[in-house]
Amino acid sequence: MREELLSIIEKNSRIDIKELAIILGTNEETVLNELQKCQEEGIICGYHTMINWDKIDVEKVSALIEVRVTPQRGEGFDKIAERIYKYPEVNAVYLISGGYDLLVSLEGKTLREVSFFVSDKLSTLETVISTSTHFILKKYKDHGTVLEKKQEDLREKVSL
């Protein structure tokens, strides 16, 4: 039941407890207890709202930064990752395979602000060897959700 519960709330954390109990074939108390256990065990780490910022008049720039670092003896990549994720601009930090070690997701108000963060804060950290910045120009799908669904043409087709 736990895996199914987590899969459901990962897609819709606002689902009603009654509806969740029906889907899982159990009662509301059992669902609430399981949710509480998952929170206490650190399995559920938070609840988020996904916003399509392109739909409102707010200046916001998102970027993905690939970072190559020198791992520290006895701590690997953990210490530098922690140092990076403590910056308020940073949304996420991932240890990745390939040519770079870390992938950093961040947001700023302008391209200049994001570039300044990378050059002034990130690139100057002692274990950072190099960075590569990729600005996100448009999001099509995020966290499994399509942000702009294609409008279906409802007109009747006529041929002559």
C-alpha positions as CSV (number, residue, x, y, z in Angstrom):
1,M,0.0,0.0,0.0
2,R,2.8,2.4,0.8
3,E,4.3,2.5,-2.7
4,E,0.8,3.1,-4.3
5,L,0.0,5.8,-1.7
6,L,3.3,7.6,-2.4
7,S,2.8,7.3,-6.2
8,I,-0.6,8.9,-5.9
9,I,0.3,11.8,-3.7
10,E,3.5,12.5,-5.7
11,K,1.2,13.4,-8.6
12,N,-1.4,15.1,-6.5
13,S,-0.6,16.1,-3.0
14,R,-3.9,17.8,-2.5
15,I,-6.0,14.6,-3.1
16,D,-8.7,14.2,-0.5
17,I,-8.1,11.7,2.2
18,K,-11.5,10.1,1.7
19,E,-10.7,9.6,-2.1
20,L,-7.3,8.3,-1.3
21,A,-8.7,5.7,1.1
22,I,-11.2,4.6,-1.5
23,I,-8.5,4.2,-4.2
24,L,-6.3,2.3,-1.8
25,G,-9.2,0.1,-0.5
26,T,-8.7,1.1,3.1
27,N,-10.0,3.5,5.7
28,E,-9.1,7.2,6.3
29,E,-7.4,6.5,9.6
30,T,-5.0,4.0,8.0
31,V,-4.1,6.5,5.2
32,L,-3.5,9.2,7.7
33,N,-1.3,7.0,9.9
34,E,0.7,5.9,6.9
35,L,1.2,9.5,5.7
36,Q,2.4,10.4,9.2
37,K,4.9,7.5,9.3
38,C,6.2,8.5,5.9
39,Q,6.7,12.1,7.1
40,E,8.4,10.9,10.4
41,E,10.7,8.6,8.5
42,G,11.8,11.3,6.0
43,I,10.2,9.5,3.0
44,I,7.8,12.5,2.4
45,C,10.1,15.5,2.5
46,G,7.6,18.2,1.5
47,Y,4.6,19.3,-0.5
48,H,5.0,21.6,-3.5
49,T,2.8,23.5,-5.9
50,M,3.9,23.6,-9.6
51,I,3.4,27.0,-11.2
52,N,3.8,27.9,-14.8
53,W,5.5,31.2,-14.4
54,D,5.3,31.9,-18.1
55,K,1.6,32.5,-17.6
56,I,2.0,35.5,-15.3
57,D,4.0,38.8,-15.7
58,V,6.9,37.9,-13.5
59,E,10.6,38.1,-14.5
60,K,12.1,34.8,-13.7
61,V,15.1,33.0,-15.2
62,S,15.8,29.3,-14.6
63,A,19.1,27.6,-15.3
64,L,20.8,24.2,-15.0
65,I,24.4,24.4,-14.1
66,E,26.7,21.4,-14.6
67,V,29.5,21.5,-12.1
68,R,32.8,19.5,-12.1
69,V,34.4,19.3,-8.7
70,T,37.2,17.6,-6.8
71,P,35.7,15.3,-4.3
72,Q,37.0,15.6,-0.8
73,R,38.7,12.8,1.0
74,G,36.3,11.0,3.4
75,E,33.3,13.1,2.3
76,G,33.2,12.6,-1.5
77,F,30.8,15.1,-3.0
78,D,28.5,15.6,0.0
79,K,30.3,18.6,1.6
80,I,30.4,20.6,-1.6
81,A,26.9,19.7,-2.5
82,E,25.7,20.8,0.9
83,R,27.6,24.1,0.5
84,I,25.9,24.7,-2.8
85,Y,22.4,23.8,-1.8
86,K,22.5,26.2,1.1
87,Y,22.4,29.2,-1.3
88,P,18.8,30.5,-1.5
89,E,18.9,30.8,-5.3
90,V,19.5,27.0,-5.6
91,N,16.4,24.9,-6.1
92,A,18.1,21.5,-6.4
93,V,21.5,19.8,-6.5
94,Y,22.0,16.3,-7.9
95,L,25.0,14.0,-8.1
96,I,25.1,12.9,-11.7
97,S,27.1,10.5,-13.9
98,G,28.9,11.7,-17.0
99,G,31.4,14.5,-17.7
100,Y,30.2,16.6,-14.7
101,D,29.7,15.7,-11.1
102,L,26.8,17.8,-9.9
103,L,23.7,19.3,-11.6
104,V,22.5,22.5,-10.0
105,S,19.0,24.0,-10.7
106,L,18.6,27.6,-9.8
107,E,16.4,30.7,-10.4
108,G,17.1,34.4,-10.6
109,K,15.3,37.5,-11.8
110,T,17.6,38.1,-14.8
111,L,20.2,36.3,-17.0
112,R,22.7,38.7,-15.4
113,E,21.8,37.7,-11.9
114,V,22.1,34.0,-12.7
115,S,25.4,34.6,-14.5
116,F,26.7,36.6,-11.5
117,F,25.8,33.8,-9.1
118,V,27.7,31.2,-11.2
119,S,30.8,33.4,-11.7
120,D,30.9,35.1,-8.3
121,K,29.7,32.4,-5.9
122,L,29.7,29.0,-7.6
123,S,32.8,29.0,-9.7
124,T,34.9,30.5,-6.8
125,L,34.3,27.6,-4.4
126,E,37.6,25.9,-3.8
127,T,36.7,22.4,-5.0
128,V,34.9,23.6,-8.2
129,I,37.0,22.8,-11.3
130,S,34.5,24.0,-14.0
131,T,30.9,24.9,-14.7
132,S,28.6,24.9,-17.7
133,T,25.4,27.0,-17.6
134,H,22.3,26.1,-19.5
135,F,19.4,28.6,-19.4
136,I,15.9,27.1,-19.6
137,L,14.1,28.9,-22.3
138,K,10.7,27.1,-22.0
139,K,9.4,24.2,-19.9
140,Y,7.1,21.7,-21.7
141,K,6.8,19.2,-18.9
142,D,8.0,19.3,-15.3
143,H,7.7,16.7,-12.6
144,G,5.5,14.6,-14.9
145,T,3.1,17.4,-15.6
146,V,2.6,18.9,-19.1
147,L,2.6,22.6,-18.6
148,E,0.7,23.7,-21.7
149,K,-1.7,21.2,-23.1
150,K,-2.2,21.4,-26.8
151,Q,-5.7,22.8,-27.7
152,E,-7.7,20.3,-29.6
153,D,-9.3,21.6,-32.8
154,L,-13.0,21.1,-32.2
155,R,-14.1,22.4,-35.6
156,E,-15.9,20.0,-37.9
157,K,-13.9,19.0,-40.9
158,V,-15.5,19.8,-44.2
159,S,-14.3,18.7,-47.6
160,L,-15.6,19.8,-51.0
